[in-house]
Structure formats: structure tokens, C-alpha cells
Amino acid sequence: SDHDVAGASVQGGKRVTLLAPGTLLARVDALHDPGALVVTIGEGEWPLSVLVTRRGAQIAAFRNKCPHAGYPLQRADGRVLVQEGRYMVCSAHGASFALETGACAGGPCNGNALERIAVEVRDGAVFSA
């Protein structure tokens, strides 16, 4: 069950879902190239929102939380805007981040990157490492 995969801990007074190694994040064929997919891990009041990104052979994952104001990056329709095939753009205030690294590429992120999640790609799927 999901409860076996995603536990919770308290960090800075807030409960957050922990990502157990080996958690399935996405199928590779579900990822647009280039693109970013929003995945929710866990249930209840504290699910973890993850961005899984692809640009060519490079696949990465990040916590779906903009370092500028703490909002998730996706638009109201659930999709993440990708510009120039290289950058994810936060729908709240336009901060942009490199698909492969999550590095701030412009806008109000002021050099702060997205929080990276280690991944392993095997058998056509992306897992947390």
C-alpha cells in the first residue's frame, strides 16, 4: 500500500512525506521529451509533489516547490510550462529552472535551485534512488 512506501516526518514544524528508495515515480514513456510531469506520492494531508523531467536521455526529479515563494510549478490545468525545450517555468511568478538540473535560470528564484531527488532509471521506469 502507499502507506508502506511513503512515511512522514516533522521538519521545521511541518509534516512532510518521505520518499522511500525504490518508489516508482513514472514510466519513461509517460514523459514528454522535453517535458516535466507532476507526480503525487503518498496520501492524506501531506502528500509529496514531485516533478519528473526529461530532456533527451537525461531524466531527473525535483520536489515540486518553487524556492521563490513555495508554490508548486504547474498551471491550473496540472501541466508544467516548458520554454525553449530547456526550462520549466513556475506558473506563480515566472521563475525558470533547467530541466536537467533544477538550477535557477531566471526570474525571481534569485539563484536558488529546485530541491533535487535522486533517481534510478531501469526497466522503462523512473524510481527514487
N, CA and C atoms as an extended XYZ file, in Angstrom:
387
Properties=species:S:1:pos:R:3:atomname:S:1:resname:S:1:resid:I:1 pbc="F F F"
N         0.838       -1.195        0.000 N   SER     1
C         0.000        0.000        0.000 CA  SER     1
C         0.870        1.241        0.000 C   SER     1
N         0.277        2.395       -0.271 N   ASP     2
C         1.024        3.649       -0.275 CA  ASP     2
C         1.586        3.967        1.108 C   ASP     2
N         0.913        3.491        2.148 N   HIS     3
C         1.379        3.807        3.495 CA  HIS     3
C         2.704        3.123        3.808 C   HIS     3
N         2.973        1.999        3.133 N   ASP     4
C         4.255        1.321        3.328 CA  ASP     4
C         5.381        2.071        2.620 C   ASP     4
N         5.056        2.740        1.523 N   VAL     5
C         6.056        3.410        0.701 CA  VAL     5
C         6.403        4.787        1.254 C   VAL     5
N         5.387        5.555        1.598 N   ALA     6
C         5.609        6.949        1.970 CA  ALA     6
C         5.289        7.160        3.451 C   ALA     6
N         6.319        7.302        4.247 N   GLY     7
C         6.132        7.631        5.658 CA  GLY     7
C         6.066        9.132        5.800 C   GLY     7
N         6.036        9.631        7.018 N   ALA     8
C         6.026       11.079        7.218 CA  ALA     8
C         6.944       11.429        8.373 C   ALA     8
N         7.516       12.605        8.324 N   SER     9
C         8.332       13.080        9.437 CA  SER     9
C         8.028       14.555        9.633 C   SER     9
N         8.472       15.092       10.744 N   VAL    10
C         8.245       16.503       11.026 CA  VAL    10
C         9.552       17.253       10.798 C   VAL    10
N         9.514       18.245        9.928 N   GLN    11
C        10.681       19.080        9.646 CA  GLN    11
C        10.259       20.526        9.794 C   GLN    11
N        10.887       21.238       10.676 N   GLY    12
C        10.559       22.646       10.862 CA  GLY    12
C         9.107       22.859       11.241 C   GLY    12
N         8.531       21.920       11.999 N   GLY    13
C         7.157       22.061       12.444 CA  GLY    13
C         6.130       21.611       11.425 C   GLY    13
N         6.570       21.194       10.220 N   LYS    14
C         5.632       20.749        9.188 CA  LYS    14
C         5.862       19.274        8.903 C   LYS    14
N         4.764       18.536        8.771 N   ARG    15
C         4.887       17.129        8.369 CA  ARG    15
C         5.164       17.067        6.881 C   ARG    15
N         6.085       16.219        6.486 N   VAL    16
C         6.369       16.031        5.067 CA  VAL    16
C         6.437       14.537        4.787 C   VAL    16
N         6.010       14.148        3.614 N   THR    17
C         6.094       12.761        3.209 CA  THR    17
C         7.528       12.448        2.814 C   THR    17
N         8.022       11.314        3.263 N   LEU    18
C         9.361       10.873        2.906 CA  LEU    18
C         9.278        9.955        1.699 C   LEU    18
N        10.278       10.019        0.857 N   LEU    19
C        10.299        9.214       -0.359 CA  LEU    19
C        11.223        8.022       -0.135 C   LEU    19
N        10.636        6.842       -0.024 N   ALA    20
C        11.424        5.628        0.190 CA  ALA    20
C        12.167        5.268       -1.090 C   ALA    20
N        13.421        4.819       -0.975 N   PRO    21
C        14.151        4.373       -2.163 CA  PRO    21
C        13.364        3.278       -2.883 C   PRO    21
N        13.400        3.312       -4.207 N   GLY    22
C        12.698        2.304       -4.988 CA  GLY    22
C        11.244        2.626       -5.268 C   GLY    22
N        10.796        3.825       -4.865 N   THR    23
C         9.422        4.236       -5.146 CA  THR    23
C         9.277        4.554       -6.635 C   THR    23
N         8.282        3.946       -7.284 N   LEU    24
C         8.025        4.235       -8.693 CA  LEU    24
C         7.504        5.657       -8.832 C   LEU    24
N         8.186        6.470       -9.649 N   LEU    25
C         7.761        7.850       -9.876 CA  LEU    25
C         7.000        7.999      -11.190 C   LEU    25
N         7.486        7.359      -12.254 N   ALA    26
C         6.832        7.495      -13.558 CA  ALA    26
C         7.381        6.459      -14.518 C   ALA    26
N         6.589        6.153      -15.545 N   ARG    27
C         7.084        5.359      -16.660 CA  ARG    27
C         7.809        6.313      -17.606 C   ARG    27
N         8.915        5.878      -18.167 N   VAL    28
C         9.667        6.734      -19.087 CA  VAL    28
C         8.791        7.156      -20.268 C   VAL    28
N         7.960        6.247      -20.784 N   ASP    29
C         7.136        6.593      -21.947 CA  ASP    29
C         6.010        7.578      -21.615 C   ASP    29
N         5.808        7.888      -20.336 N   ALA    30
C         4.825        8.904      -19.941 CA  ALA    30
C         5.426       10.306      -19.926 C   ALA    30
N         6.747       10.389      -20.082 N   LEU    31
C         7.446       11.679      -20.020 CA  LEU    31
C         7.608       12.255      -21.416 C   LEU    31
N         7.118       13.466      -21.628 N   HIS    32
C         7.357       14.156      -22.892 CA  HIS    32
C         8.835       14.495      -22.981 C   HIS    32
N         9.356       14.588      -24.194 N   ASP    33
C        10.767       14.928      -24.405 CA  ASP    33
C        10.837       16.125      -25.341 C   ASP    33
N        11.149       17.326      -24.829 N   PRO    34
C        11.405       17.630      -23.414 CA  PRO    34
C        10.096       17.847      -22.668 C   PRO    34
N        10.147       17.648      -21.348 N   GLY    35
C         8.939       17.877      -20.573 CA  GLY    35
C         9.129       17.654      -19.097 C   GLY    35
N         8.070       17.966      -18.358 N   ALA    36
C         8.051       17.806      -16.904 CA  ALA    36
C         6.679       17.290      -16.510 C   ALA    36
N         6.658       16.277      -15.659 N   LEU    37
C         5.426       15.639      -15.221 CA  LEU    37
C         5.296       15.796      -13.707 C   LEU    37
N         4.109       16.178      -13.234 N   VAL    38
C         3.854       16.287      -11.799 CA  VAL    38
C         3.338       14.942      -11.292 C   VAL    38
N         3.976       14.415      -10.252 N   VAL    39
C         3.597       13.137       -9.656 CA  VAL    39
C         3.355       13.364       -8.167 C   VAL    39
N         2.267       12.802       -7.641 N   THR    40
C         1.977       12.920       -6.210 CA  THR    40
C         2.257       11.588       -5.536 C   THR    40
N         3.083       11.618       -4.487 N   ILE    41
C         3.450       10.429       -3.732 CA  ILE    41
C         2.834       10.537       -2.341 C   ILE    41
N         2.161        9.479       -1.911 N   GLY    42
C         1.543        9.495       -0.591 CA  GLY    42
C         0.119        9.999       -0.670 C   GLY    42
N        -0.558        9.902        0.459 N   GLU    43
C        -1.972       10.264        0.520 CA  GLU    43
C        -2.218       11.183        1.702 C   GLU    43
N        -3.467       11.572        1.867 N   GLY    44
C        -3.858       12.326        3.050 CA  GLY    44
C        -3.462       13.789        2.978 C   GLY    44
N        -3.181       14.366        4.139 N   GLU    45
C        -2.945       15.801        4.228 CA  GLU    45
C        -1.547       16.223        3.791 C   GLU    45
N        -0.591       15.293        3.725 N   TRP    46
C         0.792       15.669        3.445 CA  TRP    46
C         1.413       14.869        2.314 C   TRP    46
N         0.789       14.836        1.146 N   PRO    47
C         1.432       14.126        0.044 CA  PRO    47
C         2.660       14.908       -0.433 C   PRO    47
N         3.568       14.218       -1.095 N   LEU    48
C         4.762       14.844       -1.652 CA  LEU    48
C         4.543       15.036       -3.144 C   LEU    48
N         4.698       16.265       -3.621 N   SER    49
C         4.559       16.559       -5.039 CA  SER    49
C         5.949       16.585       -5.663 C   SER    49
N         6.123       15.791       -6.719 N   VAL    50
C         7.425       15.620       -7.362 CA  VAL    50
C         7.307       15.991       -8.839 C   VAL    50
N         8.348       16.653       -9.358 N   LEU    51
C         8.469       16.916      -10.786 CA  LEU    51
C         9.444       15.893      -11.359 C   LEU    51
N         9.026       15.146      -12.354 N   VAL    52
C         9.930       14.244      -13.069 CA  VAL    52
C        10.152       14.861      -14.439 C   VAL    52
N        11.421       15.094      -14.805 N   THR    53
C        11.732       15.813      -16.035 CA  THR    53
C        12.527       14.950      -17.004 C   THR    53
N        12.391       15.300      -18.280 N   ARG    54
C        13.142       14.592      -19.313 CA  ARG    54
C        13.589       15.593      -20.369 C   ARG    54
N        14.830       15.471      -20.757 N   ARG    55
C        15.361       16.203      -21.912 CA  ARG    55
C        16.347       15.262      -22.578 C   ARG    55
N        15.920       14.671      -23.693 N   GLY    56
C        16.730       13.657      -24.349 CA  GLY    56
C        16.856       12.443      -23.438 C   GLY    56
N        18.089       11.983      -23.245 N   ALA    57
C        18.328       10.810      -22.394 CA  ALA    57
C        18.399       11.177      -20.915 C   ALA    57
N        18.369       12.474      -20.610 N   GLN    58
C        18.527       12.902      -19.218 CA  GLN    58
C        17.181       12.975      -18.518 C   GLN    58
N        17.050       12.201      -17.439 N   ILE    59
C        15.840       12.182      -16.632 CA  ILE    59
C        16.223       12.571      -15.212 C   ILE    59
N        15.439       13.450      -14.610 N   ALA    60
C        15.733       13.919      -13.259 CA  ALA    60
C        14.422       14.106      -12.502 C   ALA    60
N        14.520       14.309      -11.190 N   ALA    61
C        13.324       14.572      -10.385 CA  ALA    61
C        13.644       15.632       -9.342 C   ALA    61
N        12.617       16.392       -8.997 N   PHE    62
C        12.763       17.504       -8.057 CA  PHE    62
C        11.511       17.610       -7.202 C   PHE    62
N        11.664       18.161       -6.007 N   ARG    63
C        10.498       18.492       -5.199 CA  ARG    63
C         9.750       19.605       -5.924 C   ARG    63
N         8.445       19.471       -6.047 N   ASN    64
C         7.634       20.443       -6.781 CA  ASN    64
C         7.296       21.629       -5.876 C   ASN    64
N         8.325       22.408       -5.590 N   LYS    65
C         8.153       23.574       -4.722 CA  LYS    65
C         9.148       24.644       -5.160 C   LYS    65
N         8.627       25.742       -5.682 N   CYS    66
C         9.489       26.828       -6.136 CA  CYS    66
C        10.203       27.468       -4.940 C   CYS    66
N        11.530       27.656       -5.012 N   PRO    67
C        12.244       28.260       -3.889 CA  PRO    67
C        11.922       29.738       -3.689 C   PRO    67
N        11.262       30.367       -4.662 N   HIS    68
C        10.924       31.785       -4.533 CA  HIS    68
C         9.827       32.011       -3.501 C   HIS    68
N         8.652       31.391       -3.709 N   ALA    69
C         7.525       31.643       -2.803 CA  ALA    69
C         6.881       30.363       -2.282 C   ALA    69
N         7.464       29.210       -2.634 N   GLY    70
C         6.978       27.956       -2.085 CA  GLY    70
C         5.812       27.315       -2.817 C   GLY    70
N         5.427       27.885       -3.964 N   TYR    71
C         4.305       27.328       -4.719 CA  TYR    71
C         4.754       26.158       -5.588 C   TYR    71
N         3.840       25.238       -5.930 N   PRO    72
C         4.163       24.232       -6.950 CA  PRO    72
C         4.266       24.927       -8.310 C   PRO    72
N         4.994       24.300       -9.255 N   LEU    73
C         5.255       24.960      -10.532 CA  LEU    73
C         4.111       24.881      -11.540 C   LEU    73
N         3.235       23.874      -11.445 N   GLN    74
C         2.261       23.646      -12.512 CA  GLN    74
C         1.188       24.725      -12.588 C   GLN    74
N         0.580       24.770      -13.791 N   ARG    75
C        -0.538       25.676      -14.034 CA  ARG    75
C        -1.807       25.046      -13.484 C   ARG    75
N        -2.919       25.763      -13.581 N   ALA    76
C        -4.198       25.270      -13.072 CA  ALA    76
C        -4.622       23.960      -13.743 C   ALA    76
N        -4.193       23.746      -14.992 N   ASP    77
C        -4.566       22.512      -15.698 CA  ASP    77
C        -3.666       21.330      -15.334 C   ASP    77
N        -2.722       21.551      -14.413 N   GLY    78
C        -1.863       20.471      -13.949 CA  GLY    78
C        -0.582       20.299      -14.740 C   GLY    78
N        -0.435       21.047      -15.829 N   ARG    79
C         0.765       20.918      -16.655 CA  ARG    79
C         1.824       21.944      -16.279 C   ARG    79
N         3.074       21.575      -16.520 N   VAL    80
C         4.198       22.473      -16.261 CA  VAL    80
C         4.642       23.069      -17.591 C   VAL    80
N         4.738       24.388      -17.639 N   LEU    81
C         5.178       25.071      -18.848 CA  LEU    81
C         6.669       24.828      -19.052 C   LEU    81
N         7.032       24.352      -20.254 N   VAL    82
C         8.440       24.173      -20.618 CA  VAL    82
C         8.728       25.145      -21.758 C   VAL    82
N         9.728       26.009      -21.562 N   GLN    83
C        10.093       27.001      -22.571 CA  GLN    83
C        11.391       26.603      -23.251 C   GLN    83
N        11.445       26.860      -24.547 N   GLU    84
C        12.648       26.631      -25.349 CA  GLU    84
C        13.170       25.206      -25.238 C   GLU    84
N        12.321       24.279      -24.785 N   GLY    85
C        12.745       22.896      -24.647 CA  GLY    85
C        13.787       22.677      -23.570 C   GLY    85
N        14.005       23.702      -22.719 N   ARG    86
C        15.094       23.612      -21.735 CA  ARG    86
C        14.711       24.000      -20.319 C   ARG    86
N        13.653       24.796      -20.165 N   TYR    87
C        13.350       25.375      -18.860 CA  TYR    87
C        11.923       25.093      -18.418 C   TYR    87
N        11.764       24.776      -17.120 N   MET    88
C        10.439       24.734      -16.501 CA  MET    88
C        10.174       26.127      -15.965 C   MET    88
N         8.952       26.610      -16.136 N   VAL    89
C         8.610       27.950      -15.670 CA  VAL    89
C         7.519       27.842      -14.612 C   VAL    89
N         7.759       28.445      -13.452 N   CYS    90
C         6.779       28.432      -12.372 CA  CYS    90
C         5.589       29.303      -12.765 C   CYS    90
N         4.391       28.754      -12.623 N   SER    91
C         3.191       29.483      -13.038 CA  SER    91
C         2.868       30.657      -12.122 C   SER    91
N         3.413       30.651      -10.902 N   ALA    92
C         3.064       31.720       -9.960 CA  ALA    92
C         3.707       33.055      -10.323 C   ALA    92
N         5.039       33.077      -10.478 N   HIS    93
C         5.730       34.347      -10.706 CA  HIS    93
C         6.778       34.288      -11.809 C   HIS    93
N         6.825       33.177      -12.565 N   GLY    94
C         7.704       33.131      -13.731 CA  GLY    94
C         9.142       32.735      -13.496 C   GLY    94
N         9.484       32.238      -12.306 N   ALA    95
C        10.846       31.736      -12.102 CA  ALA    95
C        11.069       30.563      -13.047 C   ALA    95
N        12.277       30.454      -13.606 N   SER    96
C        12.532       29.351      -14.530 CA  SER    96
C        13.722       28.521      -14.054 C   SER    96
N        13.648       27.220      -14.375 N   PHE    97
C        14.617       26.248      -13.878 CA  PHE    97
C        15.009       25.290      -14.992 C   PHE    97
N        16.291       24.910      -15.043 N   ALA    98
C        16.782       23.974      -16.050 CA  ALA    98
C        16.145       22.603      -15.843 C   ALA    98
N        15.676       21.983      -16.942 N   LEU    99
C        15.033       20.669      -16.856 CA  LEU    99
C        15.949       19.611      -16.251 C   LEU    99
N        17.239       19.628      -16.639 N   GLU   100
C        18.148       18.563      -16.220 CA  GLU   100
C        18.643       18.709      -14.791 C   GLU   100
N        18.807       19.967      -14.326 N   THR   101
C        19.474       20.183      -13.033 CA  THR   101
C        18.616       20.877      -11.992 C   THR   101
N        17.528       21.523      -12.419 N   GLY   102
C        16.712       22.300      -11.497 CA  GLY   102
C        17.333       23.637      -11.122 C   GLY   102
N        18.462       23.990      -11.760 N   ALA   103
C        19.141       25.253      -11.450 CA  ALA   103
C        18.276       26.437      -11.876 C   ALA   103
N        18.320       27.508      -11.089 N   CYS   104
C        17.606       28.738      -11.427 CA  CYS   104
C        18.174       29.284      -12.730 C   CYS   104
N        17.292       29.550      -13.700 N   ALA   105
C        17.735       30.059      -14.992 CA  ALA   105
C        17.243       31.478      -15.244 C   ALA   105
N        16.441       32.014      -14.325 N   GLY   106
C        15.941       33.368      -14.497 CA  GLY   106
C        14.709       33.609      -13.655 C   GLY   106
N        14.322       34.891      -13.568 N   GLY   107
C        13.149       35.233      -12.784 CA  GLY   107
C        13.474       35.356      -11.312 C   GLY   107
N        12.443       35.336      -10.456 N   PRO   108
C        12.630       35.653       -9.035 CA  PRO   108
C        13.202       34.534       -8.166 C   PRO   108
N        13.773       33.462       -8.761 N   CYS   109
C        14.360       32.406       -7.913 CA  CYS   109
C        15.717       32.821       -7.349 C   CYS   109
N        16.271       33.932       -7.830 N   ASN   110
C        17.481       34.518       -7.242 CA  ASN   110
C        18.618       33.521       -7.038 C   ASN   110
N        18.831       32.658       -8.025 N   GLY   111
C        19.929       31.713       -7.945 CA  GLY   111
C        19.643       30.453       -7.155 C   GLY   111
N        18.456       30.346       -6.547 N   ASN   112
C        18.117       29.156       -5.756 CA  ASN   112
C        17.532       28.074       -6.647 C   ASN   112
N        18.081       26.864       -6.544 N   ALA   113
C        17.645       25.743       -7.376 CA  ALA   113
C        16.473       25.008       -6.741 C   ALA   113
N        15.798       24.193       -7.556 N   LEU   114
C        14.813       23.259       -7.026 CA  LEU   114
C        15.546       22.179       -6.231 C   LEU   114
N        14.861       21.602       -5.259 N   GLU   115
C        15.443       20.527       -4.445 CA  GLU   115
C        15.431       19.237       -5.256 C   GLU   115
N        16.628       18.694       -5.505 N   ARG   116
C        16.750       17.522       -6.371 CA  ARG   116
C        16.461       16.228       -5.616 C   ARG   116
N        15.853       15.283       -6.307 N   ILE   117
C        15.576       13.951       -5.766 CA  ILE   117
C        16.359       12.956       -6.609 C   ILE   117
N        17.172       12.126       -5.975 N   ALA   118
C        17.970       11.145       -6.701 CA  ALA   118
C        17.054       10.103       -7.332 C   ALA   118
N        17.340        9.740       -8.583 N   VAL   119
C        16.524        8.757       -9.281 CA  VAL   119
C        17.385        7.683       -9.928 C   VAL   119
N        16.737        6.576      -10.223 N   GLU   120
C        17.345        5.483      -10.972 CA  GLU   120
C        16.358        5.114      -12.069 C   GLU   120
N        16.859        4.986      -13.297 N   VAL   121
C        16.018        4.607      -14.417 CA  VAL   121
C        16.338        3.156      -14.766 C   VAL   121
N        15.321        2.292      -14.723 N   ARG   122
C        15.513        0.895      -15.081 CA  ARG   122
C        14.182        0.308      -15.558 C   ARG   122
N        14.268       -0.646      -16.444 N   ASP   123
C        13.081       -1.354      -16.948 CA  ASP   123
C        12.007       -0.382      -17.461 C   ASP   123
N        12.428        0.713      -18.092 N   GLY   124
C        11.472        1.645      -18.660 CA  GLY   124
C        10.727        2.500      -17.660 C   GLY   124
N        11.271        2.578      -16.428 N   ALA   125
C        10.591        3.366      -15.393 CA  ALA   125
C        11.603        4.182      -14.589 C   ALA   125
N        11.087        5.195      -13.898 N   VAL   126
C        11.908        6.071      -13.060 CA  VAL   126
C        11.538        5.798      -11.607 C   VAL   126
N        12.554        5.461      -10.803 N   PHE   127
C        12.370        5.166       -9.382 CA  PHE   127
C        13.202        6.131       -8.541 C   PHE   127
N        12.767        6.401       -7.316 N   SER   128
C        13.619        7.159       -6.397 CA  SER   128
C        14.796        6.264       -6.023 C   SER   128
N        15.968        6.892       -5.843 N   ALA   129
C        17.185        6.127       -5.545 CA  ALA   129
C        17.494        6.176       -4.066 C   ALA   129
